Amino acid sequence: MGFGHVLSIATAASVTIGSAAAAQATAVRPAGACGPVMFVVPGYQDGGAFKLLDRNFSPGGADPVRIPYPNSVTDVNLYSDVDAGVANLRTALYNLYVTSGCDLSTKVYIVGFSLGALVAGTVLETEPPGRNIQGVLFSDGRRQPGESNWPGDPGGLIGYLNVPGPGGTGDRPLDGFKYPTLSLCNGPNSAGGADLICFGGNNLDSYRTSHPYYSFDVATELNIHGEGPYPYNLRNRVIP
């Protein structure tokens, strides 16, 4: 089976996983590892998608595959938007491992930016263990406040809200990720100042200044900061 066919199946994220699919899971036997794939969950209004979906910036020659979810200007319910993205990303993983028969050693990168980081991070917290997955989050609103390279790191915006944010309540637990995850956030020395989405605060003043200015070069960021394993499955970096 060619990997192009694998990707065409993996991207069919709207497929419903019902009892028939569950029965298929017991019948299909993995044929072996497939080429590396990078599932990309862009941000609000497809923020970061242009570069994240460019194979020239993906690690290890991974084929980038966009995970669709409601993120247009008319989509205003962040809870349901994130839930839809989580469901579609889980379906893409199911299709990769089960429908396409790629075994669990297949290298998978799960990458999300901003709203998409809430989607990707939730799956990285909940996907069953035993797979060859590396996560990369740009501007995660649930970013942990500690264990980073920045003294007094305040963590993400959602931890400062009076109500639960999309993707879960408060900051992610330090040891919450099931898979190695590199979490990147623009700090006070970045162009435009700190990105308050992932660096605390209780407003969105930095949304148009620091928030859009990430490299979105996944290969280079992983070369700089390293792939996992990491302590607590987390490498929490403030840049620069």
NUFI-48540 format. One line per field, with one value per atom (N, C-alpha, C): x, y, z; residue number from 1; residue in one letter. Coordinates in nm, 4 decimals, decimal comma. Layout:
REM residues N
east (X|...)
north (Y|...)
up (Z|...)
nulum (NUM|...)
marmar (a|...)
***
This chain:
REM residues 240
east (0,0847|0,0000|0,0878|0,0708|0,1486|0,1111|0,2084|0,1793|0,0824|0,0773|-0,0230|-0,1620|-0,1828|-0,3134|-0,3380|-0,2303|-0,2425|-0,2899|-0,2291|-0,2657|-0,4080|-0,4509|-0,5871|-0,6877|-0,6518|-0,7406|-0,7288|-0,6045|-0,5820|-0,6506|-0,6639|-0,7227|-0,8749|-0,9344|-1,0807|-1,1339|-1,1144|-1,1421|-1,2896|-1,3742|-1,5165|-1,5816|-1,5018|-1,5557|-1,6027|-1,7204|-1,7744|-1,7209|-1,6710|-1,6213|-1,7337|-1,7971|-1,9088|-1,8769|-1,9807|-1,9593|-1,8941|-1,9248|-1,8640|-1,7142|-1,6750|-1,5322|-1,4636|-1,5335|-1,4759|-1,4529|-1,5455|-1,5276|-1,4111|-1,3950|-1,2852|-1,1516|-1,1472|-1,0224|-0,9694|-1,0561|-1,0109|-0,9703|-1,0155|-0,9881|-0,8627|-0,8334|-0,7200|-0,5915|-0,4874|-0,3580|-0,2590|-0,1844|-0,0904|0,0092|0,0357|0,1270|0,2698|0,2917|0,4246|0,4208|0,5386|0,5465|0,5319|0,4650|0,4521|0,5517|0,5615|0,6483|0,6015|0,6887|0,6478|0,5376|0,4481|0,3374|0,3290|0,2879|0,2710|0,1287|0,0504|-0,0854|-0,0811|-0,1335|-0,1249|-0,2634|-0,2736|-0,3970|-0,3672|-0,4018|-0,3700|-0,4551|-0,4266|-0,4981|-0,6247|-0,6785|-0,7979|-0,7759|-0,8734|-0,8671|-0,7425|-0,7079|-0,5961|-0,4600|-0,4469|-0,3187|-0,2070|-0,0959|0,0216|0,0167|-0,0987|-0,1148|-0,0207|0,0022|0,0820|0,2183|0,2845|0,4189|0,4142|0,3202|0,3100|0,2781|0,2108|0,1752|0,2772|0,3869|0,4940|0,5926|0,6041|0,6887|0,8344|0,8780|1,0154|1,0493|0,9469|0,9700|0,9270|0,8946|0,8511|0,9713|0,9692|1,0835|1,0881|1,2091|1,2274|1,1557|1,1277|1,0564|0,9119|0,8540|0,7146|0,6192|0,5180|0,4143|0,3147|0,2969|0,2016|0,0576|-0,0293|-0,1707|-0,2528|-0,3330|-0,4158|-0,5348|-0,5571|-0,6751|-0,7823|-0,8928|-0,9977|-1,0769|-1,1211|-1,2113|-1,2669|-1,3728|-1,4325|-1,3403|-1,2806|-1,1894|-1,2011|-1,3140|-1,3328|-1,3823|-1,3931|-1,4345|-1,5767|-1,6574|-1,7954|-1,8094|-1,7011|-1,7058|-1,6680|-1,7660|-1,7444|-1,7541|-1,7934|-1,8035|-1,6734|-1,5799|-1,4491|-1,4572|-1,5505|-1,5624|-1,5953|-1,6987|-1,7387|-1,6369|-1,5692|-1,4676|-1,3517|-1,3037|-1,1950|-1,2394|-1,3593|-1,4097|-1,4150|-1,4570|-1,4624|-1,3230|-1,2263|-1,0897|-1,0318|-1,0585|-1,0109|-1,0685|-1,1973|-1,2606|-1,1994|-1,1737|-1,1179|-0,9734|-0,8957|-0,7579|-0,7548|-0,8418|-0,8484|-0,8903|-0,9818|-1,0244|-0,9096|-0,8302|-0,7151|-0,6147|-0,5920|-0,5019|-0,5592|-0,6875|-0,7535|-0,7377|-0,7616|-0,7510|-0,6079|-0,5109|-0,3716|-0,3362|-0,3702|-0,3287|-0,4171|-0,5447|-0,6381|-0,6758|-0,7363|-0,7831|-0,6676|-0,5559|-0,4427|-0,3409|-0,3536|-0,2655|-0,1238|-0,1010|0,0324|0,0558|0,1690|0,1863|0,2249|0,2328|0,2478|0,3859|0,4812|0,6134|0,6196|0,5131|0,5093|0,5325|0,6273|0,6572|0,5464|0,4863|0,3766|0,4119|0,4040|0,4172|0,2778|0,2422|0,1154|0,1484|0,1085|0,1500|0,0269|0,0225|-0,0897|-0,0447|-0,1154|-0,0876|-0,2114|-0,1963|-0,3012|-0,4276|-0,5373|-0,6580|-0,6298|-0,5495|-0,5113|-0,4243|-0,3484|-0,2683|-0,3570|-0,4739|-0,5686|-0,6191|-0,6411|-0,6841|-0,5727|-0,4551|-0,3432|-0,3022|-0,2977|-0,2576|-0,3523|-0,4815|-0,5794|-0,5573|-0,5290|-0,5040|-0,3718|-0,2700|-0,1417|-0,1551|-0,2556|-0,2825|-0,3605|-0,4355|-0,5334|-0,5118|-0,4266|-0,4047|-0,3396|-0,3843|-0,3258|-0,1748|-0,1013|0,0446|0,0884|0,2191|0,2751|0,2881|0,2792|0,2916|0,4110|0,4554|0,5758|0,5360|0,4935|0,4356|0,5231|0,5417|0,6076|0,5144|0,4904|0,4044|0,4841|0,4304|0,4872|0,3712|0,3716|0,2660|0,3242|0,2660|0,3009|0,1887|0,2210|0,1253|0,0042|0,0307|-0,0753|-0,1322|-0,2615|-0,3260|-0,3337|-0,3108|-0,3117|-0,1696|-0,0737|0,0665|0,0973|0,1774|0,2121|0,2951|0,2770|0,3489|0,4926|0,5297|0,6632|0,7419|0,8596|0,9458|0,9869|1,0050|1,0520|1,1885|1,2404|1,3697|1,3571|1,2372|1,2133|1,1745|1,2583|1,2230|1,0913|1,0061|0,8775|0,7799|0,7983|0,7096|0,5638|0,4758|0,3384|0,2440|0,2850|0,1947|0,0926|-0,0008|-0,0949|-0,2135|-0,2806|-0,3941|-0,5078|-0,5352|-0,6537|-0,6439|-0,5213|-0,5051|-0,5444|-0,5633|-0,5977|-0,7442|-0,8187|-0,9585|-1,0438|-1,1558|-1,2464|-1,3371|-1,3389|-1,4204|-1,3290|-1,3647|-1,2811|-1,2649|-1,1497|-1,1257|-1,1497|-1,1486|-1,1669|-1,0513|-1,0826|-0,9798|-0,9557|-1,0168|-0,9982|-0,9931|-0,9850|-0,9865|-0,8444|-0,8095|-0,6818|-0,5615|-0,4445|-0,3221|-0,3198|-0,2450|-0,2271|-0,1443|-0,1739|-0,0874|0,0539|0,1519|0,2914|0,3198|0,2655|0,2903|0,1698|0,0961|-0,0285|-0,0130|0,0982|0,1124|0,1501|0,0866|0,1205|0,2411|0,2724|0,3811|0,4706|0,5995|0,6903|0,6340|0,6299|0,5687|0,6583|0,6943|0,7678|0,6665|0,6650|0,5703|0,6472|0,6165|0,6905|0,6017|0,6591|0,5844|0,6754|0,6279|0,7034|0,7050|0,8262|0,8414|0,8569|0,8883|0,8970|1,0012|1,1022|1,2053|1,1735|1,0587|1,0199|0,9729|0,9688|0,9139|0,7694|0,7378|0,6017|0,5761|0,6767|0,6583|0,6049|0,5735|0,5265|0,3909|0,3760|0,2480|0,1634|0,0679|-0,0082|-0,1006|-0,1224|-0,2013|-0,1335|0,0000|0,0734|0,1663|0,1652|0,2539|0,1758|0,0580|-0,0185|-0,0882|-0,1372|-0,2142|-0,3623|-0,4428|-0,5878|-0,6506|-0,5735|-0,6296|-0,5645|-0,6099|-0,5602|-0,4804|-0,4176|-0,3458|-0,2364|-0,1749|-0,0632|-0,1072|-0,2387|-0,2860|-0,2329|-0,2261|-0,1810|-0,0335|0,0338|0,1741|0,2656|0,2672|0,3591|0,3000|0,1691|0,1060|0,1301|0,1238|0,1426|0,2878|0,3839|0,5233|0,5972|0,5666|0,6372|0,7006|0,8045|0,8724|0,7859|0,7068|0,6280|0,7170|0,8476|0,9443|0,9668|0,8861|0,8873|1,0218|1,0792|1,2067|1,3158|1,3266|1,4300|1,4085|1,2834|1,2560|1,2925|1,2648|1,3004|1,4509|1,5197|1,6659|1,7255|1,6658|1,7161|1,6869|1,5635|1,5182|1,5177|1,5328|1,5400|1,4045|1,4024|1,2832|1,2892|1,1744|1,1684|1,2474|1,2584|1,1819|1,2328|1,1370|1,1671|1,1203|1,1769|1,1182|0,9723|0,8866|0,7429|0,6787|0,7489|0,6995|0,6808|0,7516|0,7326|0,8670|0,8827|0,9931|0,9278|0,9321|0,8551|0,9504|0,9484|1,0467|0,9825|1,0434|1,0078|1,1119|1,0663|1,1584|1,1376|1,2444|1,3843|1,4310)
north (-0,1192|0,0000|0,1236|0,2169|0,3389|0,4340|0,5176|0,6078|0,7165|0,7504|0,8467|0,7962|0,6640|0,6062|0,6095|0,5842|0,5917|0,7305|0,8349|0,9708|1,0039|0,9523|0,9816|0,9224|0,8101|0,7506|0,8254|0,8603|0,9258|1,0605|1,1286|1,2621|1,2599|1,1451|1,1379|1,1467|1,2625|1,2773|1,2846|1,2908|1,2984|1,1608|1,0540|0,9182|0,8877|0,8335|0,7975|0,6625|0,6540|0,5283|0,4649|0,3666|0,2992|0,1545|0,0757|-0,0638|-0,1408|-0,1042|-0,1741|-0,1487|-0,0250|0,0070|-0,0640|-0,0736|-0,1448|-0,2911|-0,3498|-0,4881|-0,5000|-0,3999|-0,4013|-0,3967|-0,3261|-0,3126|-0,4476|-0,5428|-0,6742|-0,7599|-0,7222|-0,8050|-0,7603|-0,6313|-0,5792|-0,6004|-0,6478|-0,6657|-0,5687|-0,4951|-0,3989|-0,4647|-0,3992|-0,4541|-0,4089|-0,3093|-0,2577|-0,1083|-0,0546|0,0894|0,1621|0,2753|0,3609|0,4755|0,5546|0,6709|0,7674|0,8556|0,9493|1,0427|1,0776|1,1673|1,2739|1,3942|1,5027|1,5548|1,5296|1,5804|1,7241|1,8172|1,9595|2,0142|2,0785|2,1452|2,2949|2,3698|2,5133|2,5904|2,7189|2,8018|2,8626|2,9577|3,0314|3,0889|3,0728|3,1172|3,0620|2,9392|2,8663|2,9293|2,9962|3,0552|2,9532|2,9882|2,9018|2,7940|2,7744|2,6601|2,6661|2,7863|2,7995|2,7329|2,7597|2,7041|2,5644|2,5407|2,4091|2,2996|2,3354|2,2364|2,2300|2,3020|2,2987|2,1888|2,0889|1,9730|2,0134|2,1271|2,1728|2,2031|2,2239|2,2578|2,1459|2,0304|1,9195|1,8320|1,7692|1,6893|1,5525|1,5070|1,3712|1,3384|1,4386|1,4120|1,3728|1,4057|1,3691|1,4421|1,3723|1,4330|1,5062|1,6387|1,7120|1,6900|1,6663|1,6433|1,7357|1,8218|1,9152|1,8433|1,8674|1,8161|1,9246|1,9008|2,0034|2,0130|2,1343|2,1558|2,2968|2,3312|2,4650|2,5725|2,6547|2,7587|2,8875|2,9056|3,0262|3,1404|3,2588|3,3766|3,3629|3,2775|3,2588|3,1515|3,0806|2,9767|3,0394|3,0530|3,1293|3,0444|2,9194|2,8339|2,7539|2,8058|2,7430|2,6015|2,5759|2,4413|2,3400|2,3665|2,2714|2,2661|2,3783|2,3793|2,2869|2,2999|2,2148|2,0694|2,0433|1,9056|1,8440|1,9220|1,8715|1,8396|1,9270|1,9012|1,7773|1,7590|1,6400|1,5136|1,5158|1,3993|1,3707|1,4750|1,4550|1,4057|1,4548|1,4083|1,2634|1,2280|1,0877|0,9966|1,0438|0,9643|0,9455|1,0516|1,0400|0,9375|0,9358|0,8371|0,6961|0,6819|0,5521|0,5026|0,5915|0,5523|0,5152|0,5836|0,5526|0,4130|0,3844|0,2584|0,1404|0,1646|0,0534|0,0384|0,1432|0,1327|0,1117|0,1845|0,1763|0,0709|0,0131|-0,0941|-0,0518|0,0754|0,1189|0,0774|0,0123|-0,0375|0,0746|0,0403|0,1422|0,2055|0,1504|0,2118|0,3250|0,3463|0,4563|0,5888|0,6677|0,7956|0,8954|0,9498|1,0451|1,1711|1,2851|1,4146|1,4759|1,5246|1,5940|1,7380|1,8312|1,9709|2,0611|2,1539|2,2469|2,3864|2,4864|2,6257|2,6915|2,7571|2,8402|2,7575|2,7898|2,7093|2,5646|2,5449|2,4094|2,3405|2,4187|2,3581|2,3005|2,3632|2,3067|2,1716|2,1607|2,0332|1,9303|1,9646|1,8702|1,8298|1,9270|1,8966|1,8015|1,8169|1,7260|1,5831|1,5647|1,4301|1,3756|1,4592|1,4150|1,3761|1,4297|1,3922|1,2616|1,2275|1,1186|1,0007|1,0143|0,9024|0,7867|0,6620|0,5477|0,5405|0,4927|0,4846|0,3732|0,3675|0,2597|0,2904|0,4169|0,4568|0,5504|0,5693|0,6478|0,7902|0,8672|0,9997|1,1064|1,2173|1,3364|1,4539|1,5305|1,6480|1,7767|1,8769|2,0112|2,1103|2,1931|2,2916|2,4320|2,5154|2,6565|2,7359|2,8121|2,8982|2,8213|2,7312|2,6540|2,7355|2,7669|2,8456|2,7761|2,6442|2,5690|2,5322|2,6039|2,5751|2,5811|2,4854|2,4775|2,5972|2,6439|2,7623|2,7357|2,6123|2,5826|2,4942|2,4515|2,3584|2,4083|2,5396|2,5914|2,6569|2,7168|2,7843|2,9304|2,9709|3,1107|3,1182|3,1775|3,1877|3,2630|3,2106|3,2743|3,2650|3,1692|3,1481|3,1418|3,2308|3,2358|3,1330|3,0650|2,9691|3,0359|2,9564|3,0021|3,0809|3,1468|3,2338|3,1592|3,0369|2,9663|2,9409|2,9270|2,9095|3,0322|3,1472|3,2723|3,3111|3,2307|3,2626|3,2221|3,2910|3,2582|3,1411|3,1039|2,9895|2,8937|2,7667|2,6709|2,7134|2,6915|2,7226|2,6023|2,6224|2,5110|2,4127|2,2862|2,1840|2,1339|2,1958|2,1496|2,2656|2,2345|2,3345|2,3696|2,4959|2,5427|2,4938|2,5033|2,4589|2,3068|2,2586|2,1137|2,0645|1,9460|1,8909|1,8735|1,8921|1,8809|1,7472|1,6416|1,5083|1,4587|1,5528|1,5145|1,4525|1,4790|1,4285|1,2804|1,2054|1,0645|1,0464|1,1505|1,1424|1,2649|1,2517|1,3666|1,4854|1,6002|1,7192|1,8401|1,9069|2,0319|2,1453|2,2283|2,3391|2,4698|2,5512|2,6740|2,7968|2,9008|3,0235|3,1442|3,2485|3,3733|3,4433|3,4753|3,5409|3,6916|3,7585|3,9058|3,9631|3,8856|3,9364|3,9092|3,8510|3,8224|3,9491|3,9434|4,0560|4,0784|4,1998|4,2295|4,1990|4,1483|4,1172|3,9778|3,9494|3,8158|3,7854|3,6614|3,6131|3,5707|3,6562|3,6294|3,5091|3,4593|3,3365|3,2219|3,2171|3,1071|3,1556|3,2859|3,3425|3,4225|3,3745|3,4332|3,5632|3,6312|3,7526|3,7194|3,8230|3,8007|3,8825|3,9116|3,9846|3,9350|3,9873|3,9430|4,0537|4,1420|4,2543|4,2094|4,0941|4,0479|3,9689|3,9568|3,8689|3,9098|4,0414|4,0884|4,1308|4,1202|4,1606|4,0390|3,9700|3,8570|3,7242|3,7100|3,5800|3,5240|3,6023|3,5424|3,5105|3,5596|3,5549|3,4332|3,3194|3,1957|3,1471|3,0648|3,0162|2,9176|2,8388|2,7303|2,6340|2,6384|2,5485|2,4333|2,3299|2,2215|2,1492|2,1247|2,0539|2,1298|2,2609|2,3402|2,3475|2,3664|2,3740|2,2432|2,1298|2,0015|1,9804|2,0321|2,0242|2,1075|2,2229|2,3110|2,2537|2,2133|2,1763|2,0253|1,9467|1,8024|1,7335|1,6120|1,5276|1,4533|1,3947|1,3214|1,1918|1,1209|1,1457|1,2654|1,3282|1,4377|1,3979|1,4594|1,4413|1,4867|1,4084|1,4361|1,4449|1,3942|1,4019|1,5456|1,6417|1,7827|1,8533|1,9288|2,0242|2,1607|2,2430|2,3672|2,4841|2,5429|2,6442|2,7807|2,8849|3,0233|3,0742|3,1348|3,1820|3,3308|3,4072|3,3624|3,3608)
up (0,0000|0,0000|0,0000|-0,0937|-0,1009|0,0107|0,0534|0,1642|0,1234|-0,0066|-0,0495|-0,0210|-0,0376|-0,0061|0,1434|0,2217|0,3666|0,4085|0,3500|0,3870|0,3473|0,2322|0,1890|0,2858|0,3463|0,4462|0,5775|0,6158|0,7445|0,7524|0,6399|0,6430|0,6379|0,6251|0,6211|0,7630|0,8246|0,9673|0,9991|0,8984|0,9269|0,9341|0,9161|0,9201|1,0610|1,0737|1,2041|1,2471|1,3696|1,4234|1,5036|1,4455|1,5094|1,5375|1,5577|1,5913|1,4777|1,3527|1,2393|1,2369|1,2651|1,2672|1,3821|1,4967|1,6101|1,5765|1,5021|1,4599|1,3636|1,2771|1,1818|1,2540|1,3668|1,4404|1,4843|1,5126|1,5541|1,4358|1,3155|1,1983|1,1237|1,1259|1,0502|1,1287|1,0605|1,1236|1,0617|1,1437|1,0877|0,9935|0,8793|0,7801|0,8044|0,8888|0,9153|0,9328|0,9609|0,9801|0,8473|0,8492|0,7316|0,7439|0,6377|0,6426|0,7486|0,7981|0,9034|0,8542|0,9453|0,9143|1,0225|0,9862|1,0823|1,0723|1,1758|1,1812|1,2350|1,1572|1,1866|1,2213|1,3383|1,3784|1,3843|1,2791|1,2763|1,3760|1,3882|1,4832|1,4263|1,4999|1,4584|1,3186|1,2318|1,0924|1,0211|1,0554|0,9939|1,0230|1,1362|1,1744|1,1741|1,1097|1,1031|0,9980|0,9336|0,8429|0,7237|0,6702|0,5480|0,5640|0,6758|0,6957|0,7572|0,8483|0,9111|0,8099|0,7021|0,6007|0,4874|0,5008|0,4013|0,4394|0,3554|0,3865|0,4077|0,3534|0,3712|0,5163|0,5986|0,7386|0,8336|0,7805|0,8657|0,9021|1,0175|1,0628|0,9961|0,9666|0,9181|0,7897|0,7081|0,5834|0,6027|0,7192|0,7479|0,6537|0,6106|0,5276|0,6171|0,5985|0,6811|0,6343|0,7290|0,7012|0,7899|0,7306|0,8068|0,8684|0,9958|1,0645|1,0620|0,9944|0,9862|1,1158|1,1471|1,2616|1,2474|1,3188|1,3044|1,3625|1,2766|1,3266|1,2456|1,1797|1,0992|1,1877|1,1290|1,2051|1,2580|1,1951|1,2394|1,3473|1,3772|1,4801|1,6135|1,7007|1,8232|1,9502|1,9394|2,0572|2,0705|2,1499|2,1590|2,2130|2,3040|2,3597|2,2504|2,1730|2,0699|1,9571|1,9273|1,8229|1,8608|1,9838|2,0300|2,0333|2,0814|2,0863|1,9465|1,8470|1,7096|1,6587|1,6889|1,6469|1,7120|1,8407|1,9113|1,8470|1,8177|1,7548|1,6178|1,5389|1,4054|1,4109|1,5059|1,5197|1,5657|1,6575|1,7019|1,5867|1,5032|1,3882|1,2905|1,2685|1,1788|1,2312|1,3618|1,4200|1,4073|1,4307|1,4136|1,2696|1,1761|1,0359|0,9978|1,0570|1,0296|1,0786|1,2051|1,2654|1,2249|1,2130|1,1924|1,0452|0,9888|0,8504|0,7536|0,7762|0,6843|0,7248|0,8418|0,8825|0,9155|0,9484|0,9884|1,1337|1,1604|1,2966|1,3923|1,5209|1,6242|1,6272|1,5501|1,5429|1,4412|1,3639|1,2677|1,3395|1,2892|1,3523|1,3210|1,4261|1,4128|1,4911|1,4244|1,4906|1,4992|1,6166|1,6370|1,6738|1,5869|1,6001|1,6028|1,6968|1,7034|1,7405|1,6892|1,7215|1,7798|1,8952|1,9536|1,9792|1,9145|1,9295|1,8930|1,7900|1,7500|1,8525|1,9334|2,0396|2,1496|2,1715|2,2681|2,2203|2,0897|2,0307|2,0424|1,9893|1,9868|2,1280|2,2204|2,3566|2,4261|2,3999|2,4601|2,4134|2,2851|2,2331|2,2877|2,2984|2,3542|2,5013|2,5690|2,7082|2,7194|2,6169|2,6319|2,5380|2,4361|2,3432|2,4183|2,3935|2,4651|2,4443|2,5449|2,5333|2,4386|2,4145|2,3340|2,1868|2,1486|2,0088|1,9930|1,8712|1,8438|1,8064|1,9065|1,8849|1,9502|1,8796|1,9324|1,9130|2,0196|2,0111|2,0053|1,9342|1,9319|1,9411|2,0456|2,0651|2,0588|1,9748|1,9689|2,0369|2,1401|2,2086|2,2611|2,3532|2,4183|2,5340|2,5272|2,6314|2,7651|2,7682|2,8939|2,9380|2,8859|2,9134|3,0628|3,1088|3,2499|3,2933|3,4187|3,4646|3,5070|3,5336|3,5841|3,4904|3,5390|3,4678|3,3299|3,3145|3,1872|3,2078|3,1028|3,1097|3,1529|3,2003|3,2369|3,3843|3,4698|3,6126|3,6315|3,7133|3,7391|3,6244|3,5374|3,4222|3,4701|3,4192|3,4701|3,4080|3,3017|3,2386|3,1489|3,0982|2,9964|3,0493|2,9561|2,9874|3,0568|3,0128|3,0629|3,2135|3,2639|3,4074|3,4876|3,4197|3,4879|3,4683|3,3963|3,3727|3,4914|3,5100|3,6202|3,5871|3,4596|3,4180|3,3424|3,3335|3,2598|3,1142|3,0592|2,9190|2,8295|2,6987|2,6060|2,6163|2,6020|2,6106|2,7512|2,8517|2,9885|3,0854|3,2122|3,3176|3,3592|3,3530|3,4044|3,3253|3,3896|3,3261|3,3152|3,2180|3,2079|3,3266|3,3785|3,4837|3,4297|3,5164|3,4744|3,4079|3,4621|3,4066|3,3261|3,2648|3,1989|3,0617|2,9922|2,8567|2,8570|2,7682|2,7526|2,6609|2,5816|2,4849|2,4961|2,4578|2,4640|2,3878|2,4538|2,3954|2,4180|2,3079|2,3130|2,3092|2,4132|2,4223|2,4124|2,3101|2,2811|2,3002|2,3610|2,3880|2,3725|2,3070|2,2973|2,4326|2,4806|2,6090|2,5965|2,7079|2,7084|2,6129|2,5756|2,4850|2,3386|2,3100|2,1725|2,1028|1,9707|1,8946|1,9366|1,9763|2,0203|2,1655|2,2368|2,3778|2,4010|2,5264|2,5636|2,5007|2,4612|2,4095|2,5291|2,5675|2,6891|2,6765|2,5555|2,5411|2,6154|2,6075|2,6711|2,7814|2,8111|2,9125|3,0162|3,0509|3,1597|3,1235|3,2260|3,2037|3,1942|3,1788|3,1721|3,0608|2,9567|2,8434|2,7151|2,6032|2,4730|2,4028|2,4793|2,4186|2,3222|2,3507|2,2685|2,1464|2,1261|2,0193|1,8827|1,8572|1,7260|1,7255|1,8388|1,8421|1,8486|1,9605|1,9751|1,9282|1,9426|1,9185|1,7776|1,6712|1,5385|1,5041|1,5817|1,5385|1,5948|1,5373|1,5658|1,4358|1,4492|1,3289|1,2512|1,3232|1,2639|1,1851|1,2113|1,1485|1,2458|1,2320|1,3306|1,3314|1,2130|1,2054|1,2800|1,2557|1,3214|1,4720|1,5151|1,6590|1,7287|1,6652|1,7261|1,7248|1,6232|1,6224|1,7352|1,7619|1,8678|2,0058|2,0270|2,1612|2,1853|2,0793|2,0934|2,0943|2,0431|2,0547|2,1876|2,2267|2,3515|2,3437|2,4559|2,5791|2,6591|2,7319|2,8233|2,9636|3,0669|3,2006|3,1999|3,2589|3,2653|3,1254|3,0224|2,8838|2,8365|2,8996|2,8649|2,8531|2,7436|2,7326|2,7089|2,8119|2,8186|2,7951|2,6757|2,6386|2,6140|2,6739|2,6431|2,5443|2,4328|2,3291|2,3033|2,2786|2,2850|2,4298)
nulum (1|1|1|2|2|2|3|3|3|4|4|4|5|5|5|6|6|6|7|7|7|8|8|8|9|9|9|10|10|10|11|11|11|12|12|12|13|13|13|14|14|14|15|15|15|16|16|16|17|17|17|18|18|18|19|19|19|20|20|20|21|21|21|22|22|22|23|23|23|24|24|24|25|25|25|26|26|26|27|27|27|28|28|28|29|29|29|30|30|30|31|31|31|32|32|32|33|33|33|34|34|34|35|35|35|36|36|36|37|37|37|38|38|38|39|39|39|40|40|40|41|41|41|42|42|42|43|43|43|44|44|44|45|45|45|46|46|46|47|47|47|48|48|48|49|49|49|50|50|50|51|51|51|52|52|52|53|53|53|54|54|54|55|55|55|56|56|56|57|57|57|58|58|58|59|59|59|60|60|60|61|61|61|62|62|62|63|63|63|64|64|64|65|65|65|66|66|66|67|67|67|68|68|68|69|69|69|70|70|70|71|71|71|72|72|72|73|73|73|74|74|74|75|75|75|76|76|76|77|77|77|78|78|78|79|79|79|80|80|80|81|81|81|82|82|82|83|83|83|84|84|84|85|85|85|86|86|86|87|87|87|88|88|88|89|89|89|90|90|90|91|91|91|92|92|92|93|93|93|94|94|94|95|95|95|96|96|96|97|97|97|98|98|98|99|99|99|100|100|100|101|101|101|102|102|102|103|103|103|104|104|104|105|105|105|106|106|106|107|107|107|108|108|108|109|109|109|110|110|110|111|111|111|112|112|112|113|113|113|114|114|114|115|115|115|116|116|116|117|117|117|118|118|118|119|119|119|120|120|120|121|121|121|122|122|122|123|123|123|124|124|124|125|125|125|126|126|126|127|127|127|128|128|128|129|129|129|130|130|130|131|131|131|132|132|132|133|133|133|134|134|134|135|135|135|136|136|136|137|137|137|138|138|138|139|139|139|140|140|140|141|141|141|142|142|142|143|143|143|144|144|144|145|145|145|146|146|146|147|147|147|148|148|148|149|149|149|150|150|150|151|151|151|152|152|152|153|153|153|154|154|154|155|155|155|156|156|156|157|157|157|158|158|158|159|159|159|160|160|160|161|161|161|162|162|162|163|163|163|164|164|164|165|165|165|166|166|166|167|167|167|168|168|168|169|169|169|170|170|170|171|171|171|172|172|172|173|173|173|174|174|174|175|175|175|176|176|176|177|177|177|178|178|178|179|179|179|180|180|180|181|181|181|182|182|182|183|183|183|184|184|184|185|185|185|186|186|186|187|187|187|188|188|188|189|189|189|190|190|190|191|191|191|192|192|192|193|193|193|194|194|194|195|195|195|196|196|196|197|197|197|198|198|198|199|199|199|200|200|200|201|201|201|202|202|202|203|203|203|204|204|204|205|205|205|206|206|206|207|207|207|208|208|208|209|209|209|210|210|210|211|211|211|212|212|212|213|213|213|214|214|214|215|215|215|216|216|216|217|217|217|218|218|218|219|219|219|220|220|220|221|221|221|222|222|222|223|223|223|224|224|224|225|225|225|226|226|226|227|227|227|228|228|228|229|229|229|230|230|230|231|231|231|232|232|232|233|233|233|234|234|234|235|235|235|236|236|236|237|237|237|238|238|238|239|239|239|240|240|240)
marmar (m|m|m|g|g|g|f|f|f|g|g|g|h|h|h|v|v|v|l|l|l|s|s|s|i|i|i|a|a|a|t|t|t|a|a|a|a|a|a|s|s|s|v|v|v|t|t|t|i|i|i|g|g|g|s|s|s|a|a|a|a|a|a|a|a|a|a|a|a|q|q|q|a|a|a|t|t|t|a|a|a|v|v|v|r|r|r|p|p|p|a|a|a|g|g|g|a|a|a|c|c|c|g|g|g|p|p|p|v|v|v|m|m|m|f|f|f|v|v|v|v|v|v|p|p|p|g|g|g|y|y|y|q|q|q|d|d|d|g|g|g|g|g|g|a|a|a|f|f|f|k|k|k|l|l|l|l|l|l|d|d|d|r|r|r|n|n|n|f|f|f|s|s|s|p|p|p|g|g|g|g|g|g|a|a|a|d|d|d|p|p|p|v|v|v|r|r|r|i|i|i|p|p|p|y|y|y|p|p|p|n|n|n|s|s|s|v|v|v|t|t|t|d|d|d|v|v|v|n|n|n|l|l|l|y|y|y|s|s|s|d|d|d|v|v|v|d|d|d|a|a|a|g|g|g|v|v|v|a|a|a|n|n|n|l|l|l|r|r|r|t|t|t|a|a|a|l|l|l|y|y|y|n|n|n|l|l|l|y|y|y|v|v|v|t|t|t|s|s|s|g|g|g|c|c|c|d|d|d|l|l|l|s|s|s|t|t|t|k|k|k|v|v|v|y|y|y|i|i|i|v|v|v|g|g|g|f|f|f|s|s|s|l|l|l|g|g|g|a|a|a|l|l|l|v|v|v|a|a|a|g|g|g|t|t|t|v|v|v|l|l|l|e|e|e|t|t|t|e|e|e|p|p|p|p|p|p|g|g|g|r|r|r|n|n|n|i|i|i|q|q|q|g|g|g|v|v|v|l|l|l|f|f|f|s|s|s|d|d|d|g|g|g|r|r|r|r|r|r|q|q|q|p|p|p|g|g|g|e|e|e|s|s|s|n|n|n|w|w|w|p|p|p|g|g|g|d|d|d|p|p|p|g|g|g|g|g|g|l|l|l|i|i|i|g|g|g|y|y|y|l|l|l|n|n|n|v|v|v|p|p|p|g|g|g|p|p|p|g|g|g|g|g|g|t|t|t|g|g|g|d|d|d|r|r|r|p|p|p|l|l|l|d|d|d|g|g|g|f|f|f|k|k|k|y|y|y|p|p|p|t|t|t|l|l|l|s|s|s|l|l|l|c|c|c|n|n|n|g|g|g|p|p|p|n|n|n|s|s|s|a|a|a|g|g|g|g|g|g|a|a|a|d|d|d|l|l|l|i|i|i|c|c|c|f|f|f|g|g|g|g|g|g|n|n|n|n|n|n|l|l|l|d|d|d|s|s|s|y|y|y|r|r|r|t|t|t|s|s|s|h|h|h|p|p|p|y|y|y|y|y|y|s|s|s|f|f|f|d|d|d|v|v|v|a|a|a|t|t|t|e|e|e|l|l|l|n|n|n|i|i|i|h|h|h|g|g|g|e|e|e|g|g|g|p|p|p|y|y|y|p|p|p|y|y|y|n|n|n|l|l|l|r|r|r|n|n|n|r|r|r|v|v|v|i|i|i|p|p|p)
***
